[in-house]
Amino acid sequence: MSLSAVIVDDEQLARDELAYLLKNADDVNVVAQGKNGLEAVNLIKEHNPDLVFLDVQMPGLDGFGVIKKLLDKKIPLPKIVFAPAFDQYAVKAFEVNAVDYLLKPFDKKRVTQAIQKARAKQDANDAPAERFETLVRMLESQKQPASKILLKTVGRMFLVDQKDICYAWIEDGVITVVTAGAAGMEGQSNCRTLEELLESLDQNLFWRAHRSYLVNINRIREVVPWFKSSYQLRMDDKKQTEIPVSRAQTKRLRELFGL
């Protein structure tokens, strides 16, 4: 019986290499490829594959976040083969729960073994959800939130501390991030959506005040009353930018600042 498979990795070369090896494997059909965690969730929901080859370290939603989001959304879990370049502790964690793990660079023999393990678990009608929940809890307890994000400007790239981010906005599919203070800068994020960017940030610190804006709560300089009981946020960047608060988020604003 043929296995349907999805490959998710933020590196094009890694996806191509794995797709080539799977193309030459017996009865494996790659139905889709994705380059980040949010695409992984959507592709798994759309295709309901038997098997997913999943990278761990990806921008925005990482591999563990993918599994957690699938569980939260009650999307049936496929067999998962992690495909990272990872440390020894994580490998031991994978061995407890995942179908298999493939360390980069990929090896034809190991890919074949992973497929065989997936078939064996499929034949055994293995129910992975409870085991994956254990995996997610264990790894999240060890996981440290990223303290910096990468921003691109003309010809340069910078690592910026989360605490220095003032706000971000999206326009025509491009996310611009603005840092705080008189010496603040602007740069573009690799993330495709504000939801993806928020997944990579401290969600106790950042708030989606508007569908087009994400703000650092600690960088709000002033709450400005606007017409018809609406508000704007004057931010702590060098332009003191004013950002609208959507009507849907007005309640959250009042809770935050006791308005």
For each residue, the residues with C-beta under 8 A, 3 or more apart:
1: 27
2: 27 28 29
3: 27 28 29 50 51 115 118 119 122
4: 29 31 47 48 49 50 51
5: 22 28 29 30 31 49 50 51 52 53
6: 30 31 32 33 34 40 43 44 47 49 51 52 53 78
7: 15 18 19 22 30 32 33 34 52 53
8: 33 34 35 36 37 39 40 43 52 53 54 55 58 63 66
9: 14 15 18 35 53 55 58 83
10: 35 36 55 57 58 59
11: 14 15 55
12: 15 16 35
13: 16 17
14: 9 11 17 18 55 83 104 106
15: 7 9 11 12 18 19 33 35
16: 12 13 19 20
17: 13 14 20 21 105 106
18: 7 9 14 15 21 22 53 83 106 111
19: 7 15 16 22 23 30 33
20: 16 17 23 24
21: 17 18 24 25 106 108 111
22: 5 7 18 19 25 28 30 53 111 115
23: 19 20 28 30
24: 20 21 108
25: 21 22 28 111 112 115
26: 115
27: 1 2 3
28: 2 3 5 22 23 25 51 115
29: 2 3 4 5
30: 5 6 7 19 22 23 33
31: 4 5 6 47 49
32: 6 7 43 46 47 49
33: 6 7 8 15 19 30
34: 6 7 8 39 40 42 43
35: 8 9 10 12 15 39 58
36: 8 10 39 40 58 59 60 61 192 196
37: 8 40 41 58 60 61 62 63 65 66 69 196 199
38: 41 42 60 61 192 193 195 196 199
39: 8 34 35 36 42 43
40: 6 8 34 36 37 43 44 52 54 61 66
41: 37 38 44 45 61 66 69 70 73 75
42: 34 38 39 45 46
43: 6 8 32 34 39 40 46 47 49
44: 6 40 41 47 48 49 52 66 70 75 78
45: 41 42 48 73 75
46: 32 42 43
47: 4 6 31 32 43 44
48: 4 44 45 76 78
49: 4 5 6 31 32 43 44 52 78
50: 3 4 5 78 79 118 122
51: 3 4 5 6 28 78 79 80 81 99 115 118
52: 5 6 7 8 40 44 49 78 79 80 81
53: 5 6 7 8 9 18 22 81 83 102
54: 8 40 63 66 80 81 82 83
55: 8 9 10 11 14 58 63 82 83 84
56: 62 63 64 82 84 86 90
57: 10 62 63 84 85
58: 8 9 10 35 36 37 55 61 62 63
59: 10 36 190 191 196 200
60: 36 37 38 191 192 196 197 199 200
61: 36 37 38 40 41 58 65 66 69 196 199 200
62: 37 56 57 58 65 66
63: 8 37 54 55 56 57 58 66 67 82 84
64: 56 67 68 135 136 139 140 143
65: 37 61 62 68 69 199
66: 8 37 40 41 44 54 61 62 63 69 70
67: 63 64 70 71 77 80 132 135 136
68: 64 65 71 72 136 140
69: 37 41 61 65 66 72 73
70: 41 44 66 67 73 75 77
71: 67 68 74 75 77 129 132 133 136
72: 68 69
73: 41 45 69 70
74: 71
75: 41 44 45 70 71
76: 48
77: 67 70 71 80 128 129 132
78: 6 44 48 49 50 51 52
79: 50 51 52 99 118 121 122 128
80: 51 52 54 67 77 98 99 128 132
81: 51 52 53 54 98 99 100 101 102 114 118
82: 54 55 56 63 86 94 98 100 101 102
83: 9 14 18 53 54 55 101 102 104 106
84: 55 56 57 63 90 101 103 104
85: 57 103 104
86: 56 82 90 91 94 101 103
87: 90 91
88: 91 92
89: 92 93 142
90: 56 84 86 87 93 94 139
91: 86 87 88 94 95 101 103
92: 88 89 95 96
93: 89 90 96 97 135 138 139
94: 82 86 90 91 97 98 100 101 135
95: 91 92 98 101
96: 92 93 131 134 135 138
97: 93 94 128 131 132 134 135
98: 80 81 82 94 95 101 132 135
99: 51 79 80 81 114 117 118 121 128
100: 81 82 94 113 114 117 118
101: 81 82 83 84 86 91 94 95 98
102: 53 81 82 83 106 107 110 111 114
103: 84 85 86 91
104: 14 83 84 85
105: 17
106: 14 17 18 21 83 102 110 111
107: 102 110 111
108: 21 24 111 112
109: 112 113
110: 102 106 107 113 114
111: 18 21 22 25 102 106 107 108 114 115
112: 25 108 109 115 116
113: 100 109 110 116 117
114: 81 99 100 102 110 111 117 118
115: 3 22 25 26 28 51 111 112 118 119
116: 112 113 119 120
117: 99 100 113 114 120 121
118: 3 50 51 79 81 99 100 114 115 121 122
119: 3 115 116 122 123
120: 116 117 123 124
121: 79 99 117 118 124 126 128
122: 3 50 79 118 119 125 126
123: 119 120
124: 120 121
125: 122
126: 121 122
127: 130
128: 77 79 80 97 99 121 131 132
129: 71 77 132 133
130: 127 133 134
131: 96 97 128 134 135
132: 67 71 77 80 97 98 128 129 135 136
133: 71 129 130 136 137
134: 96 97 130 131 137 138
135: 64 67 93 94 96 97 98 131 132 138 139
136: 64 67 68 71 132 133 139 140
137: 133 134 140 141
138: 93 96 134 135 141 142
139: 64 90 93 135 136 142 143
140: 64 68 136 137 143
141: 137 138
142: 89 138 139
143: 64 139 140
144: 147
145: 202
146: 149 162 200
147: 144 161 162
148: 159 160 161 162
149: 146 159 160 162 165 177 189 197 200 201
150: 157 158 159 160 189 190
151: 157 158 159 160 177 185 187 188 189
152: 156 157 158 187 188 189 190
153: 156 157 158 185 186 187 188
154:
155:
156: 152 153
157: 150 151 152 153
158: 150 151 152 153 185 187
159: 148 149 150 151
160: 148 149 150 151 164 165 177 179 187
161: 147 148 164 165
162: 146 147 148 149 165 201 202 205 206 216
163: 205 216 218
164: 160 161 179 180 181
165: 149 160 161 162 168 177 178 179 180 201 206 216 219
166: 178 179 180 184 215 216 219 235 236 237 241
167: 177 178 213 214 215 216 219 235 237 241 243
168: 165 175 176 177 178 189 194 197 213 214
169: 175 176 212 213 214 243
170: 173 174 175 176 193 194 212
171: 174 176 212
172:
173: 170 192
174: 170 171 188
175: 168 169 170 188 189 191 192 193 194 197
176: 168 169 170 171 186 187 188 189
177: 149 151 160 165 167 168 186 187 188 189 197
178: 165 166 167 168 184 185 186 235 237 241
179: 160 164 165 166 184 185 186 237
180: 164 165 166 184 216 219 235 236 237
181: 164 184 236 237 238
182: 238
183: 238
184: 166 178 179 180 181 237 238
185: 151 153 158 178 179
186: 153 176 177 178 179
187: 151 152 153 158 160 176 177
188: 151 152 153 174 175 176 177
189: 149 150 151 152 168 175 176 177 197
190: 59 150 152
191: 59 60 175 194 196 197 200
192: 36 38 60 173 175 196
193: 38 170 175 196 197
194: 168 170 175 191 197 198 208 211 212 213 214
195: 38 198 199
196: 36 37 38 59 60 61 191 192 193 199 200
197: 60 149 168 175 177 189 191 193 194 200 201 214
198: 194 195 201 203 206 208 214
199: 37 38 60 61 65 195 196
200: 59 60 61 146 149 191 196 197
201: 149 162 165 197 198 205 206 214
202: 145 162 205 206
203: 198 206
204:
205: 162 163 201 202 216 217 218
206: 162 165 198 201 202 203 214 215 216 217
207: 214 215 217 249 252 256
208: 194 198 211 213 214 249
209: 213 214 215 233 243 244 245 246 249 253
210: 213 243 244 245 246 249
211: 194 208 246
212: 169 170 171 194
213: 167 168 169 194 208 209 210 243 244
214: 167 168 169 194 197 198 201 206 207 208 209
215: 166 167 206 207 209 219 220 233 235 243
216: 162 163 165 166 167 180 205 206 219 220
217: 205 206 207 220 256
218: 163 205
219: 165 166 167 180 215 216 235 236 237
220: 215 216 217 223 233 234 235 236
221: 234 235 236 240
222: 233 234
223: 220 231 232 233 234 253 257 259
224: 231 232 233 234 242
225: 231
226: 230 231 232 244
227: 230
228:
229: 250
230: 226 227 244 245 247 250
231: 223 224 225 226 244 245 250 253 259
232: 223 224 226 242 243 244 245
233: 209 215 220 222 223 224 242 243 244 245
234: 220 221 222 223 224 240 241 242
235: 166 167 178 180 215 219 220 221 240 241 242 243
236: 166 180 181 219 220 221 240
237: 166 167 178 179 180 181 184 219 240 241
238: 181 182 183 184
239:
240: 221 234 235 236 237
241: 166 167 178 234 235 237
242: 224 232 233 234 235
243: 167 169 209 210 213 215 232 233 235
244: 209 210 213 226 230 231 232 233
245: 209 210 230 231 232 233 249 250 253
246: 209 210 211 249 250
247: 230 250
248:
249: 207 208 209 210 245 246 252 253
250: 229 230 231 245 246 247 253 254
251: 254 255
252: 207 249 255 256
253: 209 223 231 245 249 250 256 257 259
254: 250 251 257 258 259
255: 251 252 258
256: 207 217 252 253
257: 223 253 254
258: 254 255
259: 223 231 253 254
